[in-house]
Amino acid sequence: ENSEIKTLKESLSIEEKIKIKESSKNRLNLYFGFLLPKNSTFRNYGIHFENGSQFEIEYARRFGSFSLGTSVSGKFFGNDKIAGIPIVGEMLTAGENKALMTSLLAGWRTQLNETVFINGKISVGVAFTNQNLRILTNSITQKDNSFYYSSLIGIGLQWTNFTNTILYYQYDGYESAGNFGDQSFHQIGLSLGLNY
């Protein structure tokens, strides 16, 4: 009987802690990810990119398990080589690519226990890109504004009522016109969050 009472008290305590953690309606998250750009095209040739990085600042308002919000993010990655060139085959390239994205997001969060949760979100918005490709002594620059999309899934730890971390995977991309084809990216990263 004492054991049952103790178990019941522990269950009620865990439920109460989860309720306290879920009482915070606002979330502010800072993401930092390692970028793995997929291959794209440059004119009629294939272009390979170097790995890069992405950062993101996000604000979301919680409505039960779901949330709505907005974010600003940036990508930085370099060029590696152009492939598929007749006779030559491939050629090494240089140059840095930058992109700034602003988006609206819809997310969800499922609490697995007192500490562990699963987090997901989808985002759409606008990407402002600045791509620079250097081949030998020639430099080609292209600036675009285009449609941006992303989806993210992660597993998180709620350290206190106010702070959490998330290990996540994200797939995103944007359309491109002119010399460069559409581009998409894989990312693995870490998020630091504040609930208030």
N, C-alpha and C positions, 0 to 999 in steps of 0.2 A: 504494500500500500504506500509506504514511504517512497519506494522506488518509482511508482507510478506518478506520485505527486511531484517528485523531483524532475521526472521526464517532462511532465506537463508544464512545469515552471520554465524549464529550459526552452521548450517549444514556444511558449508565449513570449519569452525574452527575445528569441531570435526573430519572431514575427514583429515585435515592437521595434527592434533595431532596424529591420528592413523598412518598416513604415516611416521611421525617422529619416532614413537615407532617401526615401522616395518623396519626402515632403518638400525637398528643394525643387523648385519649378524651372530654374534657369541653369543652363550649362554653358560653360566656356571651355573650349578644347584647343590645344595646340598640338598639331601633328607634325612629325618629321619622318620622312620616308626615303628609302634608297630606291632610286628610279632605275628600271630596266626597260628602256625604250625598245619597242619592236621595230623591225626594219620597215622603211617606207620607200618612197620613190623620189628621185630628183630627175625631172623631165622624163625621159624614157628609160632611165637606169635605176638600179636599186641603190639605196643609200643606207649605210649601217651607222648607228649612233653609239657613242660611248655611254656607259652608265652615268647617272647623275643623281640629283637630289630634288626633293620637293618639300615645301613647308606649307602649312595651312592654319589659319585662325578661324575658328567656327563659334558662332553663338546659336543656341537652340533653346526653344521654350517647350517644356514637357507637358503633354496632355495624356495622363495615364502612362501606358507603355510606349506611346508614340510621341514624336517630337517634330516640330517644324522650325526651320531656321535659315540662316544665311552664312556664307563663308567667303573668304578671300584666300587664294593660294597662288603659289609660284613654282615654276619648274626651271631647272638649270641643267643643261646637258650639252655635250660636245659632239662633233662629227668624227667619224672614224675613217670610213672609206666609201668609195663609189664602186659598185660591182656591175658586171654585164657590159663593159665597154668592149666593142669589137677590137680584135687583135691584142690590145693591151690587157684585157681581162678585168683588172681592178686597179684603182688608184687611191693612194692615201690622201686624206683631206684634213683640214683643220677648221676652226671656227666654233663659236659658241651660240647656242640657241637658248632663248629665254621665252617664257610664257607666263602671263598673269591671268588668272581666272577669277571671276566672281560668279557665285551661283546661289540658287535656292535649293534647300534640301528637305527631305522627309526621312525620318529615322525611326527606329524601334529599338527597344531594349528589353531583354528578358533576364530577370534575376534568377540564377540557378540555386544559389544559397545565400547566406549572409554576406559573403565576400565576392563570389565569382558571378559574372554576368556575361551575356553575349550581346553585342551591339552591331547594328547594321544601318546602312543609309544609302539612299540614291540621291544624286544631285544633277541639276541641269543649269546651264548658264551660258556665259560668254567668255571666250578666250581671246586675249590680246597677245599675239605672238610676234617675236622678232627673231628671225633666223638668219644666220650669217655663215656662209660656206666659202672656204678659201681653198682654191686649187692652184698649186704653184704660186704664181704672182697675181692671179685673178681672184677677186672677191665679189660674191653675189649676196645681196641682202634682200630679204623679203619681210614685209610687215603685213599681218592679217588680223581681222576681227572675225571670229567664227563661232559656231555652236559648240558648246562643251558639255560632256556627259561623264558621269562616274558612278561606280557602285563600290561599296566597302562592307567588309565583314570582319569582325574582330572579337577577341575574348579579353575581358577586362577584370581588374581587381579593384574593389572599392576599399581603399585603405582606411579612410575615416568618413564621417558624414559629408565631408566637403571635397575630398580629393580622390582621384582614381587614375589608373593607367590602363591603356589598351594596347595590346599587340594586334596589328591589323594587316590585312591584305586589301589592296585597292586596284581596280582596273578602271582606267579612264582614257579619254582621248578627245580630239577635236578635229574638225574638218579643216582642210587647207586647200588653197587654190594656187594657180600660177605654177612656179617651178617645183614646189614641194607637194607631195601627196598627203592624204589624210594620215594622222599619226595617232597611235595608241600606246599605252604604257601599262606595265605591271609595277606594283610597288609593295614593299614590305616595310613596315615602320612601327613607330611607337607614338602614342598619344598621351599627353598629360592633361587631366581634366579638373575643372573646379565646378562644384555644384553650389548654388546659393539661392 
